């Protein structure tokens, strides 16, 4: 078995590489590392640890010639490379290079191979956009409503759509959920990113270790010919009901390591109230049934982080005011902090993040899902209960039908639910068909990309400029979740000006 991987310098990628090389049937893994100085050390480490079973290429994942060299002669390609927040926020060009142009280059390289290797593309939960207590559960096929100014999600959306439309012989898209990893605390104390997290955002935490183990199990089982039905599908990488939390109790568990709590260190107005991302997956069990990879419990993982970074325990001995003075005050005043946006009068980012609701004066004014203010919190996490209560979003067609039984009637229903129409050309789930959106744009996408992927008009849903206020007015598909956190009369379009500054403009009804 010969494998190519990108993203092995990241948390999931390191685990995937190490665990994949535990399989005796793996002849070698060829990896692509960017030419950063820190990766010089990593390349030496890989060669020392894995010897001849590792092949290291250096360069950009957007370099198509290099990608062709990477995937030449392999059986599987695992594309995990990503530029994630906060780096994607600070450097949108790097995000575009890796998250979009990298996806294009990899898909093109795989398509050019004869025979083509099997291709696994790691996507992200960020495509689904903001959720809260009204619709905490989501699934494949839900609308993709990338949050305004989220360059990472914007480029990942376009990259995933390209892969789906590339005409590959054998692929699988895996949308990664929120991920716990050993450097979790350290990576979140250099930027205002932590305050983007909404307190009621549903977050389902998979560990980097389990995510890497999933890749190993896919290769292991497919190598034995046990999972033919796995391919040509999109999946959500879930972690199960045990891993379902919200932004609030994630902070609670994290700060317990240093003897604190959200109330001890923060005011609620520091945190975004919308324009984030996160989901509990109602369909996360699909991968678990195939691969039985969900082993880690988030509560135990937080304890493990505490044991690994014993310095954090000293926080129990330091007064909260000092921790705030030397750490959290700097973070909330960081240019990437919602508190700073409000303070600086950044109208576009502030309105996208908070809307027109006044900031709460204290914790007593905040309703928290985790504290039962919206009902039985533990009961709400039960996937079966969510399905019985009709809390899942509609997709506009009969989802009980196998894809092989789709008809033009199913395509027409899905298009109408999106505010558009199906124009014809249906000859199978993976063959191009013609569509028109509510704005009159005509485009070609496969029925699989639209019905199963949740993608829609490439012009309207690029997504920049972010125009979902307008789109939701004519699309029940978008409206059923967009108005969970937006007023129907906001009428705002978000984007960037020529200087790269975040802007918003209002439009007439």
C-alpha positions as CSV (number, residue, x, y, z in Angstrom):
1,X,0.0,0.0,0.0
2,X,1.5,3.4,-1.1
3,X,0.1,6.6,0.3
4,X,0.4,10.3,-0.2
5,X,-0.5,12.8,2.5
6,X,-0.6,16.5,2.9
7,X,-1.0,18.4,6.2
8,X,1.2,16.1,8.3
9,X,2.6,19.1,10.2
10,X,-0.8,19.7,11.7
11,X,-2.5,18.1,14.7
12,X,-4.7,15.6,12.7
13,X,-2.0,15.0,10.1
14,X,0.7,14.0,12.6
15,X,-1.6,11.5,14.1
16,X,-2.8,10.2,10.8
17,X,0.8,9.7,9.6
18,X,2.0,8.0,12.8
19,X,-1.0,5.7,13.0
20,X,-1.0,4.8,9.3
21,X,2.6,3.7,9.5
22,X,1.6,1.2,12.2
23,X,0.0,-0.8,9.4
24,X,2.5,-3.4,8.2
25,X,0.9,-3.4,4.7
26,X,1.9,0.3,4.2
27,X,5.1,0.3,2.0
28,X,5.6,4.1,2.3
29,X,3.9,7.4,2.9
30,X,5.0,10.3,0.8
31,X,4.3,13.6,2.5
32,X,4.4,17.2,1.4
33,X,5.8,19.8,3.8
34,X,5.9,23.6,3.1
35,X,9.4,25.1,2.9
36,X,9.1,26.8,6.3
37,X,12.1,26.6,8.6
38,X,10.2,24.8,11.3
39,X,9.5,22.0,8.8
40,X,13.2,21.4,8.3
41,X,13.3,19.9,11.8
42,X,10.1,18.0,11.2
43,X,11.4,16.5,8.0
44,X,14.6,15.3,9.9
45,X,12.4,13.9,12.6
46,X,10.3,12.0,10.2
47,X,13.3,10.5,8.4
48,X,14.9,9.5,11.7
49,X,11.7,7.9,13.0
50,X,10.4,6.2,9.9
51,X,13.4,5.6,7.7
52,X,12.7,4.4,4.2
53,X,9.0,4.3,4.8
54,X,8.7,8.1,4.6
55,X,9.3,10.2,1.5
56,X,9.4,14.0,2.0
57,X,8.7,16.5,-0.7
58,X,8.9,20.3,0.1
59,X,6.9,23.1,-1.5
60,X,3.4,24.6,-1.8
61,X,0.3,22.4,-2.0
62,X,-0.9,24.9,-4.7
63,X,2.0,23.9,-7.0
64,X,0.3,21.5,-9.4
65,X,3.5,20.0,-10.8
66,X,4.6,19.2,-7.2
67,X,1.2,17.7,-6.4
68,X,1.5,15.4,-9.5
69,X,4.9,14.2,-8.2
70,X,3.4,13.7,-4.7
71,X,0.5,11.5,-5.9
72,X,2.3,9.6,-8.7
73,X,2.1,5.9,-8.3
74,X,0.3,5.8,-5.0
75,X,-2.9,3.9,-4.0
76,X,-4.4,6.6,-1.7
77,X,-4.2,10.3,-1.3
78,X,-5.2,11.9,2.0
79,X,-5.4,15.7,1.6
80,X,-5.4,17.3,5.1
81,X,-3.5,20.5,4.5
82,X,-5.2,23.6,5.7
83,X,-4.5,27.1,6.9
84,X,-6.9,27.6,9.8
85,X,-7.9,30.5,12.1
86,X,-6.3,32.6,13.4
87,X,-3.7,32.5,10.6
88,X,-6.3,32.5,7.9
89,X,-7.9,35.6,9.5
90,X,-4.5,37.4,9.5
91,X,-3.4,36.2,6.1
92,X,-6.3,35.6,3.7
93,X,-3.8,35.1,0.8
94,X,-2.3,32.1,2.6
95,X,-5.8,30.7,3.2
96,X,-6.6,31.0,-0.4
97,X,-3.3,29.4,-1.5
98,X,-3.8,26.3,0.7
99,X,-7.5,25.9,1.3
100,X,-8.7,26.7,-2.2
101,X,-5.8,26.6,-4.7
102,X,-4.3,23.6,-2.9
103,X,-7.6,21.7,-3.2
104,X,-7.7,22.5,-6.9
105,X,-4.1,21.4,-7.5
106,X,-4.6,18.2,-5.6
107,X,-7.8,17.3,-7.4
108,X,-6.2,18.0,-10.8
109,X,-3.2,15.9,-9.9
110,X,-5.3,12.9,-8.8
111,X,-7.5,13.2,-11.9
112,X,-4.4,13.2,-14.2
113,X,-3.2,9.8,-12.8
114,X,-3.7,6.6,-14.6
115,X,-5.1,4.7,-12.7
116,X,-6.4,7.3,-10.3
117,X,-5.6,6.8,-6.6
118,X,-8.5,6.8,-4.1
119,X,-8.8,10.4,-2.8
120,X,-9.9,11.5,0.7
121,X,-10.4,15.2,1.1
122,X,-10.7,16.7,4.6
123,X,-13.2,19.5,4.7
124,X,-14.7,21.3,7.8
125,X,-17.7,21.9,10.0
126,X,-17.2,25.6,9.3
127,X,-19.0,25.2,6.0
128,X,-22.3,25.0,7.9
129,X,-21.9,28.4,9.5
130,X,-23.5,29.6,12.7
131,X,-25.8,27.5,14.8
132,X,-27.4,27.9,18.2
133,X,-29.9,26.4,20.6
134,X,-32.7,26.5,18.0
135,X,-31.0,24.0,15.5
136,X,-28.0,22.6,17.3
137,X,-28.1,19.4,15.1
138,X,-26.9,19.2,11.5
139,X,-26.2,16.7,8.9
140,X,-24.7,16.3,5.4
141,X,-27.0,18.1,2.9
142,X,-27.7,21.0,5.2
143,X,-27.3,24.5,3.8
144,X,-23.7,25.8,3.7
145,X,-23.9,29.3,5.2
146,X,-20.3,30.3,5.8
147,X,-19.9,33.1,8.4
148,X,-19.1,36.6,7.2
149,X,-15.4,37.4,7.0
150,X,-14.4,33.7,7.7
151,X,-11.7,33.3,5.0
152,X,-10.9,29.8,6.1
153,X,-14.5,28.6,5.6
154,X,-14.9,30.6,2.4
155,X,-11.9,29.0,0.8
156,X,-12.6,25.5,2.1
157,X,-16.2,25.8,0.7
158,X,-14.9,26.7,-2.8
159,X,-12.2,24.0,-2.5
160,X,-14.7,21.3,-1.6
161,X,-17.0,22.2,-4.4
162,X,-14.1,22.0,-6.9
163,X,-13.3,18.5,-5.6
164,X,-16.9,17.4,-5.9
165,X,-17.1,18.6,-9.5
166,X,-13.6,17.4,-10.6
167,X,-14.9,14.1,-12.0
168,X,-12.7,11.9,-9.8
169,X,-13.1,8.2,-10.1
170,X,-13.1,7.4,-6.3
171,X,-13.3,10.0,-3.5
172,X,-14.7,10.7,-0.1
173,X,-15.2,14.1,1.6
174,X,-14.8,14.1,5.4
175,X,-16.0,17.3,7.2
176,X,-14.0,17.6,10.4
177,X,-15.7,18.7,13.6
178,X,-14.1,20.8,16.4
179,X,-10.9,19.1,17.3
180,X,-9.2,18.7,20.6
181,X,-5.4,18.4,20.5
182,X,-2.5,18.5,23.0
183,X,-1.6,22.1,22.2
184,X,-5.2,23.3,22.6
185,X,-4.6,25.8,25.3
186,X,-1.3,27.1,24.0
187,X,-2.7,27.8,20.5
188,X,-5.5,29.9,21.9
189,X,-3.6,32.4,24.0
190,X,-1.9,34.4,21.2
191,X,-5.0,35.9,19.5
192,X,-8.5,37.1,20.1
193,X,-9.9,34.0,18.3
194,X,-11.3,32.4,21.5
195,X,-13.8,35.2,21.8
196,X,-15.3,34.3,18.3
197,X,-16.8,31.3,20.0
198,X,-20.5,31.8,20.9
199,X,-21.4,30.6,24.4
200,X,-24.4,28.7,23.0
201,X,-22.6,27.3,19.9
202,X,-23.0,23.5,19.7
203,X,-19.6,22.0,19.5
204,X,-18.8,18.3,19.1
205,X,-15.2,17.6,20.1
206,X,-13.2,14.9,18.3
207,X,-9.6,14.4,19.4
208,X,-6.7,14.7,17.0
209,X,-5.8,11.1,18.1
210,X,-9.2,9.7,17.1
211,X,-9.2,11.7,13.9
212,X,-5.8,10.1,12.9
213,X,-7.1,6.7,14.0
214,X,-10.0,7.2,11.6
215,X,-7.7,7.6,8.7
216,X,-5.8,4.4,9.7
217,X,-9.0,2.5,10.0
218,X,-10.2,3.6,6.5
219,X,-7.0,2.4,4.9
220,X,-7.0,-0.8,6.9
221,X,-10.5,-1.8,6.1
222,X,-10.4,-0.6,2.5
223,X,-7.2,-2.5,1.9
224,X,-9.1,-5.7,2.9
225,X,-11.9,-4.7,0.5
226,X,-14.5,-4.4,3.3
227,X,-16.0,-1.0,2.7
228,X,-17.0,-0.5,-1.0
229,X,-20.0,1.6,0.1
230,X,-17.8,4.1,1.8
231,X,-16.6,5.8,-1.4
232,X,-18.3,8.6,-3.4
233,X,-19.9,10.0,-0.3
234,X,-19.7,13.0,2.1
235,X,-19.4,12.4,5.8
236,X,-19.3,14.4,9.0
237,X,-16.5,13.4,11.4
238,X,-18.4,13.3,14.7
239,X,-17.5,12.1,18.1
240,X,-20.8,11.1,19.6
241,X,-23.2,12.3,22.3
242,X,-20.4,12.1,24.9
243,X,-18.5,14.8,23.1
244,X,-21.4,17.3,22.6
245,X,-20.8,20.5,24.4
246,X,-21.3,24.3,23.9
247,X,-18.9,27.1,23.8
248,X,-19.7,27.8,27.4
249,X,-18.9,24.4,28.9
250,X,-15.9,24.1,26.6
251,X,-14.5,27.2,28.3
252,X,-15.6,25.8,31.7
253,X,-13.7,22.6,31.2
254,X,-10.6,24.4,29.8
255,X,-10.3,26.9,32.5
256,X,-10.9,24.4,35.2
257,X,-7.3,23.4,34.5
258,X,-6.1,26.7,35.9
259,X,-8.7,26.7,38.7
260,X,-11.0,29.2,36.9
261,X,-14.3,29.5,35.1
262,X,-15.8,31.7,32.4
263,X,-17.4,33.8,35.1
264,X,-14.2,34.3,36.9
265,X,-12.2,35.5,34.0
266,X,-14.6,37.1,31.5
267,X,-17.6,39.2,31.0
268,X,-20.2,37.8,28.6
269,X,-20.0,40.8,26.3
270,X,-16.5,39.7,25.3
271,X,-18.0,36.8,23.3
272,X,-19.6,36.8,19.9
273,X,-23.3,36.0,19.9
274,X,-23.5,34.9,16.2
275,X,-21.3,34.5,13.1
276,X,-19.4,31.5,14.3
277,X,-19.7,27.8,13.4
278,X,-20.3,24.5,15.2
279,X,-22.7,21.6,15.1
280,X,-23.8,18.5,16.8
281,X,-23.9,15.9,14.1
282,X,-27.1,13.8,13.8
283,X,-25.3,11.7,11.2
284,X,-21.9,11.4,12.8
285,X,-22.6,7.7,13.6
286,X,-22.3,6.8,9.9
287,X,-18.5,6.8,10.1
288,X,-18.5,5.3,13.6
289,X,-20.5,2.3,12.4
290,X,-18.0,1.7,9.6
291,X,-14.7,2.3,11.5
292,X,-15.3,2.4,15.3
293,X,-12.8,5.2,15.8
294,X,-14.6,7.2,18.6
295,X,-12.5,6.4,21.6
296,X,-11.5,9.6,23.5
297,X,-13.8,11.3,25.9
298,X,-13.4,15.1,25.9
299,X,-13.4,15.3,29.7
300,X,-10.5,12.8,29.9
301,X,-8.7,14.6,27.1
302,X,-8.8,17.9,29.1
303,X,-7.3,16.1,32.0
304,X,-4.6,14.8,29.8
305,X,-3.8,18.3,28.5
306,X,-3.6,19.4,32.2
307,X,-1.1,16.6,33.0
308,X,1.0,17.4,29.9
309,X,1.2,21.1,30.6
310,X,1.7,21.2,34.4
311,X,2.5,24.8,34.3
312,X,-1.2,25.6,33.8
313,X,-1.8,24.3,37.3
314,X,0.1,27.3,38.7
315,X,-2.9,29.4,37.6
316,X,-4.6,28.1,40.7
317,X,-2.1,30.0,42.8
318,X,-2.2,33.3,40.9
319,X,-5.0,35.8,41.6
320,X,-7.6,36.0,38.7
321,X,-6.9,39.8,38.3
322,X,-3.3,39.1,37.6
323,X,-4.1,36.5,35.0
324,X,-6.5,38.9,33.4
325,X,-4.0,41.7,33.5
326,X,-1.1,39.8,31.8
327,X,-3.1,37.4,29.6
328,X,-6.8,37.9,28.9
329,X,-6.8,41.7,28.7
330,X,-4.2,41.4,25.9
331,X,-6.4,38.8,24.1
332,X,-9.6,40.7,24.3
333,X,-7.8,43.8,23.0
334,X,-6.2,41.9,20.1
335,X,-7.2,43.2,16.6
336,X,-9.0,39.8,16.0
337,X,-11.2,40.1,19.1
338,X,-14.9,41.0,18.9
339,X,-14.5,43.2,21.9
340,X,-11.8,45.2,20.0
341,X,-14.0,45.5,17.0
342,X,-16.8,47.1,19.0
343,X,-14.3,49.3,20.8
344,X,-12.7,50.5,17.5
345,X,-16.1,51.1,15.9
346,X,-15.7,48.4,13.2
347,X,-19.3,48.5,12.2
348,X,-19.2,45.6,9.7
349,X,-17.6,43.0,12.0
350,X,-19.5,44.2,15.0
351,X,-22.9,43.9,13.4
352,X,-22.0,40.6,11.8
353,X,-20.9,39.3,15.2
354,X,-23.5,40.8,17.5
355,X,-26.4,42.1,15.4
356,X,-28.5,44.9,16.9
357,X,-29.1,43.3,20.3
358,X,-27.6,45.3,23.3
359,X,-24.6,43.8,25.0
360,X,-25.5,41.9,28.3
361,X,-24.5,43.8,31.4
362,X,-23.6,40.6,33.3
363,X,-23.8,36.9,33.4
364,X,-27.3,36.9,35.0
365,X,-28.7,38.4,31.8
366,X,-27.3,35.5,29.6
367,X,-29.4,32.5,28.8
368,X,-27.1,29.4,28.5
369,X,-28.0,26.2,26.8
370,X,-25.4,24.4,29.1
371,X,-27.2,25.6,32.2
372,X,-30.6,24.3,31.1
373,X,-32.1,27.7,30.3
374,X,-33.6,26.3,27.1
375,X,-34.7,23.0,28.6
376,X,-33.1,19.7,29.4
377,X,-29.5,20.1,28.2
378,X,-28.5,16.5,28.4
379,X,-31.8,15.4,26.8
380,X,-31.3,17.8,24.0
381,X,-28.1,16.0,23.0
382,X,-29.8,12.8,22.2
383,X,-29.7,12.4,18.5
384,X,-32.9,10.2,18.4
385,X,-34.8,12.8,20.4
386,X,-33.7,15.6,17.9
387,X,-35.0,13.5,15.0
388,X,-38.3,12.7,16.8
389,X,-38.9,16.4,17.6
390,X,-38.4,17.5,14.0
391,X,-35.3,19.6,14.8
392,X,-33.4,18.6,11.7
393,X,-33.4,20.9,8.7
394,X,-35.3,20.0,5.5
395,X,-33.5,19.6,2.2
396,X,-36.4,19.9,-0.2
397,X,-36.6,16.3,-1.6
398,X,-37.3,12.7,-0.4
399,X,-34.1,11.9,1.4
400,X,-35.2,8.3,2.1
401,X,-34.7,7.5,-1.6
402,X,-31.3,5.9,-2.4
403,X,-29.4,8.1,-4.9
404,X,-29.8,5.5,-7.6
405,X,-33.6,6.1,-7.5
406,X,-33.4,9.9,-7.7
407,X,-35.6,11.4,-10.4
408,X,-36.0,14.8,-12.0
409,X,-38.8,15.4,-9.6
410,X,-36.4,15.1,-6.7
411,X,-34.1,17.6,-8.4
412,X,-36.9,20.0,-9.1
413,X,-38.1,19.9,-5.5
414,X,-34.6,20.6,-4.1
415,X,-34.1,23.5,-6.6
416,X,-37.5,25.1,-5.6
417,X,-36.6,24.8,-1.9
418,X,-33.5,26.7,-2.7
419,X,-35.5,29.4,-4.5
420,X,-34.4,28.3,-7.9
421,X,-35.2,25.8,-10.6
422,X,-33.8,22.6,-12.2
423,X,-33.2,23.2,-15.9
424,X,-32.6,19.6,-17.0
425,X,-29.7,17.3,-18.0
426,X,-30.1,14.7,-15.3
427,X,-28.4,11.4,-16.2
428,X,-27.2,10.3,-12.7
429,X,-26.1,11.6,-9.3
430,X,-22.5,12.3,-10.4
431,X,-23.2,13.6,-13.9
432,X,-23.5,17.4,-14.5
433,X,-27.1,18.8,-14.5
434,X,-28.3,22.4,-15.2
435,X,-29.8,24.7,-12.6
436,X,-30.9,28.3,-12.1
437,X,-30.8,30.2,-8.8
438,X,-33.4,32.8,-7.6
439,X,-31.1,35.6,-8.9
440,X,-31.2,34.2,-12.4
441,X,-27.7,32.8,-12.5
442,X,-27.5,29.6,-14.6
443,X,-24.9,27.0,-13.6
444,X,-23.9,23.4,-13.8
445,X,-23.4,21.1,-10.8
446,X,-23.9,17.4,-10.2
447,X,-27.1,16.5,-8.3
448,X,-24.8,14.9,-5.7
449,X,-23.1,18.2,-5.1
450,X,-26.4,20.0,-4.7
451,X,-28.6,17.4,-2.9
452,X,-26.1,15.6,-0.8
453,X,-23.4,18.3,-0.6
454,X,-25.7,21.2,0.3
455,X,-23.9,23.4,-2.3
456,X,-25.8,25.8,-4.5
457,X,-25.2,28.7,-7.0
458,X,-21.4,29.2,-7.3
459,X,-21.9,32.9,-7.9
460,X,-24.3,33.7,-5.1
461,X,-22.6,31.2,-2.6
462,X,-19.0,31.9,-3.4
463,X,-19.7,33.2,-0.7
464,X,-17.9,36.6,-0.6
465,X,-19.6,39.0,-0.7
466,X,-21.7,37.4,2.1
467,X,-25.2,38.0,0.9
468,X,-27.3,35.5,2.9
469,X,-29.8,38.2,4.2
470,X,-30.9,38.6,0.5
471,X,-30.7,34.9,-0.4
472,X,-32.7,33.8,2.6
473,X,-35.6,36.0,1.5
474,X,-36.2,33.8,-1.5
475,X,-34.9,30.4,-0.3
476,X,-36.7,28.4,2.4
477,X,-33.5,26.2,2.4
478,X,-31.4,29.0,3.8
479,X,-34.2,30.8,5.7
480,X,-34.9,27.8,8.0
481,X,-31.6,28.3,9.8
482,X,-30.5,31.8,8.9
483,X,-33.3,33.5,10.8
484,X,-32.3,31.6,14.0
485,X,-29.7,34.3,14.5
486,X,-30.7,37.1,12.1
487,X,-33.7,39.4,11.9
488,X,-35.7,39.4,8.6
489,X,-35.3,43.1,8.1
490,X,-31.5,43.4,8.5
491,X,-30.9,43.6,4.8
492,X,-27.1,43.6,5.0
493,X,-24.4,42.4,2.6
494,X,-20.9,41.9,3.9
495,X,-17.6,42.1,2.1
496,X,-14.2,43.8,1.7
497,X,-13.3,47.1,0.1
498,X,-10.3,47.5,-2.3
499,X,-8.0,48.1,0.7
500,X,-9.1,44.8,2.3
501,X,-11.2,46.5,5.0
502,X,-14.3,44.7,6.2
503,X,-17.4,46.6,5.0
504,X,-21.2,46.2,5.1
505,X,-23.9,47.7,2.9
506,X,-27.6,47.8,3.3
507,X,-29.9,47.0,0.4
508,X,-33.5,47.7,-0.3
509,X,-36.1,45.0,0.3
